[in-house]
Amino acid sequence: MSDPLDKATSKAPATVGEGCLSRYDPDDMSPEDGTEFPGAAELWEQLNDEQEEAKKPA
C-alpha cells in the first residue's frame, strides 16, 4: 500500500505578486480548483438588498 498521506494532499494554484499584492494566478486555475460560482451575482444582489433593508428606518 502507498503512503496514506499522499492521497490527503492538495496543491494550491500558483501565485503572482508579492506580499500584500499576492494573489492566485487566474491562468493557473481551472474548474477542478472550485473557482466556478454561477450564483455569485444573484447572491451578491440578495445580500446587498438585505443590507439595504436593514438600514431603512422602521
mmCIF file of the N, C-alpha and C atoms, coordinates in Angstrom:
data_MODEL
# 
_entry.id   MODEL 
# 
loop_
_atom_site.group_PDB 
_atom_site.id 
_atom_site.type_symbol 
_atom_site.label_atom_id 
_atom_site.label_alt_id 
_atom_site.label_comp_id 
_atom_site.label_asym_id 
_atom_site.label_entity_id 
_atom_site.label_seq_id 
_atom_site.pdbx_PDB_ins_code 
_atom_site.Cartn_x 
_atom_site.Cartn_y 
_atom_site.Cartn_z 
_atom_site.occupancy 
_atom_site.B_iso_or_equiv 
_atom_site.pdbx_formal_charge 
_atom_site.auth_seq_id 
_atom_site.auth_comp_id 
_atom_site.auth_asym_id 
_atom_site.auth_atom_id 
_atom_site.pdbx_PDB_model_num 
ATOM 1   N N  . MET A 1 1  ? 0.847   -1.188 0.000   1.00 0.00 ? 1  MET A N  1 
ATOM 2   C CA . MET A 1 1  ? 0.000   0.000  0.000   1.00 0.00 ? 1  MET A CA 1 
ATOM 3   C C  . MET A 1 1  ? 0.886   1.242  0.000   1.00 0.00 ? 1  MET A C  1 
ATOM 4   N N  . SER A 1 2  ? 0.464   2.267  -0.722  1.00 0.00 ? 2  SER A N  1 
ATOM 5   C CA . SER A 1 2  ? 1.234   3.511  -0.763  1.00 0.00 ? 2  SER A CA 1 
ATOM 6   C C  . SER A 1 2  ? 1.017   4.316  0.516   1.00 0.00 ? 2  SER A C  1 
ATOM 7   N N  . ASP A 1 3  ? 1.771   5.368  0.645   1.00 0.00 ? 3  ASP A N  1 
ATOM 8   C CA . ASP A 1 3  ? 1.685   6.231  1.821   1.00 0.00 ? 3  ASP A CA 1 
ATOM 9   C C  . ASP A 1 3  ? 0.277   6.824  1.924   1.00 0.00 ? 3  ASP A C  1 
ATOM 10  N N  . PRO A 1 4  ? -0.461  6.622  3.029   1.00 0.00 ? 4  PRO A N  1 
ATOM 11  C CA . PRO A 1 4  ? -1.827  7.134  3.150   1.00 0.00 ? 4  PRO A CA 1 
ATOM 12  C C  . PRO A 1 4  ? -1.901  8.657  3.147   1.00 0.00 ? 4  PRO A C  1 
ATOM 13  N N  . LEU A 1 5  ? -0.819  9.334  3.469   1.00 0.00 ? 5  LEU A N  1 
ATOM 14  C CA . LEU A 1 5  ? -0.844  10.796 3.464   1.00 0.00 ? 5  LEU A CA 1 
ATOM 15  C C  . LEU A 1 5  ? -0.794  11.368 2.053   1.00 0.00 ? 5  LEU A C  1 
ATOM 16  N N  . ASP A 1 6  ? -0.345  10.573 1.083   1.00 0.00 ? 6  ASP A N  1 
ATOM 17  C CA . ASP A 1 6  ? -0.263  11.057 -0.291  1.00 0.00 ? 6  ASP A CA 1 
ATOM 18  C C  . ASP A 1 6  ? -1.628  11.413 -0.853  1.00 0.00 ? 6  ASP A C  1 
ATOM 19  N N  . LYS A 1 7  ? -2.663  10.654 -0.503  1.00 0.00 ? 7  LYS A N  1 
ATOM 20  C CA . LYS A 1 7  ? -3.979  10.914 -1.069  1.00 0.00 ? 7  LYS A CA 1 
ATOM 21  C C  . LYS A 1 7  ? -4.717  12.046 -0.346  1.00 0.00 ? 7  LYS A C  1 
ATOM 22  N N  . ALA A 1 8  ? -4.191  12.524 0.757   1.00 0.00 ? 8  ALA A N  1 
ATOM 23  C CA . ALA A 1 8  ? -4.848  13.577 1.520   1.00 0.00 ? 8  ALA A CA 1 
ATOM 24  C C  . ALA A 1 8  ? -4.256  14.955 1.241   1.00 0.00 ? 8  ALA A C  1 
ATOM 25  N N  . THR A 1 9  ? -3.398  15.053 0.261   1.00 0.00 ? 9  THR A N  1 
ATOM 26  C CA . THR A 1 9  ? -2.758  16.336 -0.006  1.00 0.00 ? 9  THR A CA 1 
ATOM 27  C C  . THR A 1 9  ? -3.487  17.102 -1.091  1.00 0.00 ? 9  THR A C  1 
ATOM 28  N N  . SER A 1 10 ? -3.334  18.389 -1.072  1.00 0.00 ? 10 SER A N  1 
ATOM 29  C CA . SER A 1 10 ? -3.880  19.244 -2.123  1.00 0.00 ? 10 SER A CA 1 
ATOM 30  C C  . SER A 1 10 ? -2.800  20.235 -2.528  1.00 0.00 ? 10 SER A C  1 
ATOM 31  N N  . LYS A 1 11 ? -2.984  20.843 -3.668  1.00 0.00 ? 11 LYS A N  1 
ATOM 32  C CA . LYS A 1 11 ? -1.985  21.776 -4.173  1.00 0.00 ? 11 LYS A CA 1 
ATOM 33  C C  . LYS A 1 11 ? -2.683  23.088 -4.520  1.00 0.00 ? 11 LYS A C  1 
ATOM 34  N N  . ALA A 1 12 ? -2.229  24.159 -3.943  1.00 0.00 ? 12 ALA A N  1 
ATOM 35  C CA . ALA A 1 12 ? -2.793  25.474 -4.246  1.00 0.00 ? 12 ALA A CA 1 
ATOM 36  C C  . ALA A 1 12 ? -2.308  25.931 -5.616  1.00 0.00 ? 12 ALA A C  1 
ATOM 37  N N  . PRO A 1 13 ? -3.118  26.723 -6.318  1.00 0.00 ? 13 PRO A N  1 
ATOM 38  C CA . PRO A 1 13 ? -2.670  27.251 -7.609  1.00 0.00 ? 13 PRO A CA 1 
ATOM 39  C C  . PRO A 1 13 ? -1.456  28.161 -7.436  1.00 0.00 ? 13 PRO A C  1 
ATOM 40  N N  . ALA A 1 14 ? -0.743  28.372 -8.505  1.00 0.00 ? 14 ALA A N  1 
ATOM 41  C CA . ALA A 1 14 ? 0.411   29.279 -8.477  1.00 0.00 ? 14 ALA A CA 1 
ATOM 42  C C  . ALA A 1 14 ? -0.055  30.689 -8.113  1.00 0.00 ? 14 ALA A C  1 
ATOM 43  N N  . THR A 1 15 ? 0.845   31.481 -7.550  1.00 0.00 ? 15 THR A N  1 
ATOM 44  C CA . THR A 1 15 ? 0.512   32.854 -7.192  1.00 0.00 ? 15 THR A CA 1 
ATOM 45  C C  . THR A 1 15 ? 1.328   33.832 -8.024  1.00 0.00 ? 15 THR A C  1 
ATOM 46  N N  . VAL A 1 16 ? 0.804   35.034 -8.135  1.00 0.00 ? 16 VAL A N  1 
ATOM 47  C CA . VAL A 1 16 ? 1.520   36.133 -8.780  1.00 0.00 ? 16 VAL A CA 1 
ATOM 48  C C  . VAL A 1 16 ? 1.561   37.289 -7.796  1.00 0.00 ? 16 VAL A C  1 
ATOM 49  N N  . GLY A 1 17 ? 2.545   38.137 -7.911  1.00 0.00 ? 17 GLY A N  1 
ATOM 50  C CA . GLY A 1 17 ? 2.701   39.258 -6.992  1.00 0.00 ? 17 GLY A CA 1 
ATOM 51  C C  . GLY A 1 17 ? 3.395   38.828 -5.716  1.00 0.00 ? 17 GLY A C  1 
ATOM 52  N N  . GLU A 1 18 ? 3.690   39.817 -4.880  1.00 0.00 ? 18 GLU A N  1 
ATOM 53  C CA . GLU A 1 18 ? 4.385   39.552 -3.627  1.00 0.00 ? 18 GLU A CA 1 
ATOM 54  C C  . GLU A 1 18 ? 3.713   40.302 -2.487  1.00 0.00 ? 18 GLU A C  1 
ATOM 55  N N  . GLY A 1 19 ? 3.896   39.789 -1.293  1.00 0.00 ? 19 GLY A N  1 
ATOM 56  C CA . GLY A 1 19 ? 3.394   40.459 -0.099  1.00 0.00 ? 19 GLY A CA 1 
ATOM 57  C C  . GLY A 1 19 ? 1.892   40.660 -0.130  1.00 0.00 ? 19 GLY A C  1 
ATOM 58  N N  . CYS A 1 20 ? 1.443   41.894 0.146   1.00 0.00 ? 20 CYS A N  1 
ATOM 59  C CA . CYS A 1 20 ? 0.016   42.212 0.172   1.00 0.00 ? 20 CYS A CA 1 
ATOM 60  C C  . CYS A 1 20 ? -0.632  42.046 -1.195  1.00 0.00 ? 20 CYS A C  1 
ATOM 61  N N  . LEU A 1 21 ? 0.155   42.115 -2.247  1.00 0.00 ? 21 LEU A N  1 
ATOM 62  C CA . LEU A 1 21 ? -0.388  42.035 -3.598  1.00 0.00 ? 21 LEU A CA 1 
ATOM 63  C C  . LEU A 1 21 ? -0.389  40.611 -4.138  1.00 0.00 ? 21 LEU A C  1 
ATOM 64  N N  . SER A 1 22 ? -0.022  39.650 -3.317  1.00 0.00 ? 22 SER A N  1 
ATOM 65  C CA . SER A 1 22 ? -0.001  38.255 -3.749  1.00 0.00 ? 22 SER A CA 1 
ATOM 66  C C  . SER A 1 22 ? -1.425  37.758 -3.959  1.00 0.00 ? 22 SER A C  1 
ATOM 67  N N  . ARG A 1 23 ? -1.644  37.056 -5.055  1.00 0.00 ? 23 ARG A N  1 
ATOM 68  C CA . ARG A 1 23 ? -2.958  36.505 -5.367  1.00 0.00 ? 23 ARG A CA 1 
ATOM 69  C C  . ARG A 1 23 ? -2.766  35.268 -6.224  1.00 0.00 ? 23 ARG A C  1 
ATOM 70  N N  . TYR A 1 24 ? -3.803  34.446 -6.309  1.00 0.00 ? 24 TYR A N  1 
ATOM 71  C CA . TYR A 1 24 ? -3.724  33.261 -7.159  1.00 0.00 ? 24 TYR A CA 1 
ATOM 72  C C  . TYR A 1 24 ? -3.673  33.685 -8.615  1.00 0.00 ? 24 TYR A C  1 
ATOM 73  N N  . ASP A 1 25 ? -2.890  32.972 -9.393  1.00 0.00 ? 25 ASP A N  1 
ATOM 74  C CA . ASP A 1 25 ? -2.766  33.234 -10.825 1.00 0.00 ? 25 ASP A CA 1 
ATOM 75  C C  . ASP A 1 25 ? -4.009  32.698 -11.525 1.00 0.00 ? 25 ASP A C  1 
ATOM 76  N N  . PRO A 1 26 ? -4.856  33.569 -12.091 1.00 0.00 ? 26 PRO A N  1 
ATOM 77  C CA . PRO A 1 26 ? -6.085  33.097 -12.745 1.00 0.00 ? 26 PRO A CA 1 
ATOM 78  C C  . PRO A 1 26 ? -5.805  32.157 -13.916 1.00 0.00 ? 26 PRO A C  1 
ATOM 79  N N  . ASP A 1 27 ? -4.654  32.314 -14.562 1.00 0.00 ? 27 ASP A N  1 
ATOM 80  C CA . ASP A 1 27 ? -4.321  31.441 -15.688 1.00 0.00 ? 27 ASP A CA 1 
ATOM 81  C C  . ASP A 1 27 ? -3.999  30.022 -15.232 1.00 0.00 ? 27 ASP A C  1 
ATOM 82  N N  . ASP A 1 28 ? -3.657  29.858 -13.964 1.00 0.00 ? 28 ASP A N  1 
ATOM 83  C CA . ASP A 1 28 ? -3.315  28.542 -13.435 1.00 0.00 ? 28 ASP A CA 1 
ATOM 84  C C  . ASP A 1 28 ? -4.527  27.842 -12.825 1.00 0.00 ? 28 ASP A C  1 
ATOM 85  N N  . MET A 1 29 ? -5.653  28.547 -12.705 1.00 0.00 ? 29 MET A N  1 
ATOM 86  C CA . MET A 1 29 ? -6.836  27.976 -12.072 1.00 0.00 ? 29 MET A CA 1 
ATOM 87  C C  . MET A 1 29 ? -7.715  27.279 -13.106 1.00 0.00 ? 29 MET A C  1 
ATOM 88  N N  . SER A 1 30 ? -8.460  26.291 -12.630 1.00 0.00 ? 30 SER A N  1 
ATOM 89  C CA . SER A 1 30 ? -9.353  25.533 -13.503 1.00 0.00 ? 30 SER A CA 1 
ATOM 90  C C  . SER A 1 30 ? -10.616 25.177 -12.717 1.00 0.00 ? 30 SER A C  1 
ATOM 91  N N  . PRO A 1 31 ? -11.628 24.637 -13.380 1.00 0.00 ? 31 PRO A N  1 
ATOM 92  C CA . PRO A 1 31 ? -12.836 24.231 -12.651 1.00 0.00 ? 31 PRO A CA 1 
ATOM 93  C C  . PRO A 1 31 ? -12.548 23.223 -11.534 1.00 0.00 ? 31 PRO A C  1 
ATOM 94  N N  . GLU A 1 32 ? -11.481 22.444 -11.667 1.00 0.00 ? 32 GLU A N  1 
ATOM 95  C CA . GLU A 1 32 ? -11.128 21.493 -10.616 1.00 0.00 ? 32 GLU A CA 1 
ATOM 96  C C  . GLU A 1 32 ? -10.704 22.197 -9.329  1.00 0.00 ? 32 GLU A C  1 
ATOM 97  N N  . ASP A 1 33 ? -10.318 23.463 -9.425  1.00 0.00 ? 33 ASP A N  1 
ATOM 98  C CA . ASP A 1 33 ? -9.926  24.232 -8.242  1.00 0.00 ? 33 ASP A CA 1 
ATOM 99  C C  . ASP A 1 33 ? -11.133 24.795 -7.506  1.00 0.00 ? 33 ASP A C  1 
ATOM 100 N N  . GLY A 1 34 ? -12.317 24.615 -8.065  1.00 0.00 ? 34 GLY A N  1 
ATOM 101 C CA . GLY A 1 34 ? -13.521 25.126 -7.430  1.00 0.00 ? 34 GLY A CA 1 
ATOM 102 C C  . GLY A 1 34 ? -13.698 26.618 -7.623  1.00 0.00 ? 34 GLY A C  1 
ATOM 103 N N  . THR A 1 35 ? -13.258 27.132 -8.763  1.00 0.00 ? 35 THR A N  1 
ATOM 104 C CA . THR A 1 35 ? -13.332 28.569 -9.000  1.00 0.00 ? 35 THR A CA 1 
ATOM 105 C C  . THR A 1 35 ? -14.641 28.995 -9.645  1.00 0.00 ? 35 THR A C  1 
ATOM 106 N N  . GLU A 1 36 ? -15.480 28.061 -10.029 1.00 0.00 ? 36 GLU A N  1 
ATOM 107 C CA . GLU A 1 36 ? -16.751 28.399 -10.656 1.00 0.00 ? 36 GLU A CA 1 
ATOM 108 C C  . GLU A 1 36 ? -17.811 28.635 -9.583  1.00 0.00 ? 36 GLU A C  1 
ATOM 109 N N  . PHE A 1 37 ? -18.529 29.734 -9.683  1.00 0.00 ? 37 PHE A N  1 
ATOM 110 C CA . PHE A 1 37 ? -19.616 30.035 -8.761  1.00 0.00 ? 37 PHE A CA 1 
ATOM 111 C C  . PHE A 1 37 ? -20.704 30.732 -9.560  1.00 0.00 ? 37 PHE A C  1 
ATOM 112 N N  . PRO A 1 38 ? -21.534 29.951 -10.266 1.00 0.00 ? 38 PRO A N  1 
ATOM 113 C CA . PRO A 1 38 ? -22.521 30.536 -11.163 1.00 0.00 ? 38 PRO A CA 1 
ATOM 114 C C  . PRO A 1 38 ? -23.555 31.413 -10.458 1.00 0.00 ? 38 PRO A C  1 
ATOM 115 N N  . GLY A 1 39 ? -23.797 31.220 -9.187  1.00 0.00 ? 39 GLY A N  1 
ATOM 116 C CA . GLY A 1 39 ? -24.797 32.008 -8.483  1.00 0.00 ? 39 GLY A CA 1 
ATOM 117 C C  . GLY A 1 39 ? -24.227 33.219 -7.763  1.00 0.00 ? 39 GLY A C  1 
ATOM 118 N N  . ALA A 1 40 ? -22.998 33.597 -8.058  1.00 0.00 ? 40 ALA A N  1 
ATOM 119 C CA . ALA A 1 40 ? -22.348 34.686 -7.323  1.00 0.00 ? 40 ALA A CA 1 
ATOM 120 C C  . ALA A 1 40 ? -23.076 36.013 -7.491  1.00 0.00 ? 40 ALA A C  1 
ATOM 121 N N  . ALA A 1 41 ? -23.476 36.349 -8.707  1.00 0.00 ? 41 ALA A N  1 
ATOM 122 C CA . ALA A 1 41 ? -24.143 37.636 -8.948  1.00 0.00 ? 41 ALA A CA 1 
ATOM 123 C C  . ALA A 1 41 ? -25.471 37.706 -8.201  1.00 0.00 ? 41 ALA A C  1 
ATOM 124 N N  . GLU A 1 42 ? -26.232 36.623 -8.222  1.00 0.00 ? 42 GLU A N  1 
ATOM 125 C CA . GLU A 1 42 ? -27.519 36.604 -7.532  1.00 0.00 ? 42 GLU A CA 1 
ATOM 126 C C  . GLU A 1 42 ? -27.335 36.700 -6.019  1.00 0.00 ? 42 GLU A C  1 
ATOM 127 N N  . LEU A 1 43 ? -26.340 35.997 -5.493  1.00 0.00 ? 43 LEU A N  1 
ATOM 128 C CA . LEU A 1 43 ? -26.071 36.057 -4.062  1.00 0.00 ? 43 LEU A CA 1 
ATOM 129 C C  . LEU A 1 43 ? -25.644 37.463 -3.657  1.00 0.00 ? 43 LEU A C  1 
ATOM 130 N N  . TRP A 1 44 ? -24.778 38.082 -4.446  1.00 0.00 ? 44 TRP A N  1 
ATOM 131 C CA . TRP A 1 44 ? -24.314 39.438 -4.160  1.00 0.00 ? 44 TRP A CA 1 
ATOM 132 C C  . TRP A 1 44 ? -25.500 40.406 -4.117  1.00 0.00 ? 44 TRP A C  1 
ATOM 133 N N  . GLU A 1 45 ? -26.400 40.291 -5.087  1.00 0.00 ? 45 GLU A N  1 
ATOM 134 C CA . GLU A 1 45 ? -27.570 41.168 -5.131  1.00 0.00 ? 45 GLU A CA 1 
ATOM 135 C C  . GLU A 1 45 ? -28.475 40.926 -3.927  1.00 0.00 ? 45 GLU A C  1 
ATOM 136 N N  . GLN A 1 46 ? -28.694 39.664 -3.580  1.00 0.00 ? 46 GLN A N  1 
ATOM 137 C CA . GLN A 1 46 ? -29.535 39.326 -2.433  1.00 0.00 ? 46 GLN A CA 1 
ATOM 138 C C  . GLN A 1 46 ? -28.954 39.898 -1.140  1.00 0.00 ? 46 GLN A C  1 
ATOM 139 N N  . LEU A 1 47 ? -27.661 39.735 -0.934  1.00 0.00 ? 47 LEU A N  1 
ATOM 140 C CA . LEU A 1 47 ? -27.030 40.236 0.284   1.00 0.00 ? 47 LEU A CA 1 
ATOM 141 C C  . LEU A 1 47 ? -27.077 41.755 0.351   1.00 0.00 ? 47 LEU A C  1 
ATOM 142 N N  . ASN A 1 48 ? -26.881 42.413 -0.784  1.00 0.00 ? 48 ASN A N  1 
ATOM 143 C CA . ASN A 1 48 ? -26.951 43.873 -0.799  1.00 0.00 ? 48 ASN A CA 1 
ATOM 144 C C  . ASN A 1 48 ? -28.366 44.359 -0.530  1.00 0.00 ? 48 ASN A C  1 
ATOM 145 N N  . ASP A 1 49 ? -29.372 43.660 -1.073  1.00 0.00 ? 49 ASP A N  1 
ATOM 146 C CA . ASP A 1 49 ? -30.764 44.024 -0.818  1.00 0.00 ? 49 ASP A CA 1 
ATOM 147 C C  . ASP A 1 49 ? -31.097 43.881 0.663   1.00 0.00 ? 49 ASP A C  1 
ATOM 148 N N  . GLU A 1 50 ? -30.632 42.792 1.270   1.00 0.00 ? 50 GLU A N  1 
ATOM 149 C CA . GLU A 1 50 ? -30.880 42.577 2.697   1.00 0.00 ? 50 GLU A CA 1 
ATOM 150 C C  . GLU A 1 50 ? -30.214 43.657 3.538   1.00 0.00 ? 50 GLU A C  1 
ATOM 151 N N  . GLN A 1 51 ? -29.031 44.069 3.135   1.00 0.00 ? 51 GLN A N  1 
ATOM 152 C CA . GLN A 1 51 ? -28.313 45.108 3.876   1.00 0.00 ? 51 GLN A CA 1 
ATOM 153 C C  . GLN A 1 51 ? -29.043 46.446 3.756   1.00 0.00 ? 51 GLN A C  1 
ATOM 154 N N  . GLU A 1 52 ? -29.555 46.750 2.577   1.00 0.00 ? 52 GLU A N  1 
ATOM 155 C CA . GLU A 1 52 ? -30.309 47.987 2.376   1.00 0.00 ? 52 GLU A CA 1 
ATOM 156 C C  . GLU A 1 52 ? -31.592 47.977 3.205   1.00 0.00 ? 52 GLU A C  1 
ATOM 157 N N  . GLU A 1 53 ? -32.272 46.831 3.264   1.00 0.00 ? 53 GLU A N  1 
ATOM 158 C CA . GLU A 1 53 ? -33.495 46.714 4.059   1.00 0.00 ? 53 GLU A CA 1 
ATOM 159 C C  . GLU A 1 53 ? -33.201 46.946 5.539   1.00 0.00 ? 53 GLU A C  1 
ATOM 160 N N  . ALA A 1 54 ? -32.084 46.457 6.008   1.00 0.00 ? 54 ALA A N  1 
ATOM 161 C CA . ALA A 1 54 ? -31.719 46.611 7.417   1.00 0.00 ? 54 ALA A CA 1 
ATOM 162 C C  . ALA A 1 54 ? -31.418 48.069 7.758   1.00 0.00 ? 54 ALA A C  1 
ATOM 163 N N  . LYS A 1 55 ? -30.980 48.847 6.777   1.00 0.00 ? 55 LYS A N  1 
ATOM 164 C CA . LYS A 1 55 ? -30.644 50.251 7.017   1.00 0.00 ? 55 LYS A CA 1 
ATOM 165 C C  . LYS A 1 55 ? -31.876 51.148 7.055   1.00 0.00 ? 55 LYS A C  1 
ATOM 166 N N  . LYS A 1 56 ? -32.977 50.716 6.442   1.00 0.00 ? 56 LYS A N  1 
ATOM 167 C CA . LYS A 1 56 ? -34.187 51.543 6.380   1.00 0.00 ? 56 LYS A CA 1 
ATOM 168 C C  . LYS A 1 56 ? -34.804 51.681 7.767   1.00 0.00 ? 56 LYS A C  1 
ATOM 169 N N  . PRO A 1 57 ? -35.268 52.895 8.094   1.00 0.00 ? 57 PRO A N  1 
ATOM 170 C CA . PRO A 1 57 ? -35.924 53.082 9.397   1.00 0.00 ? 57 PRO A CA 1 
ATOM 171 C C  . PRO A 1 57 ? -37.285 52.380 9.416   1.00 0.00 ? 57 PRO A C  1 
ATOM 172 N N  . ALA A 1 58 ? -37.673 51.932 10.583  1.00 0.00 ? 58 ALA A N  1 
ATOM 173 C CA . ALA A 1 58 ? -38.933 51.185 10.722  1.00 0.00 ? 58 ALA A CA 1 
ATOM 174 C C  . ALA A 1 58 ? -40.143 52.046 10.683  1.00 0.00 ? 58 ALA A C  1 
# 
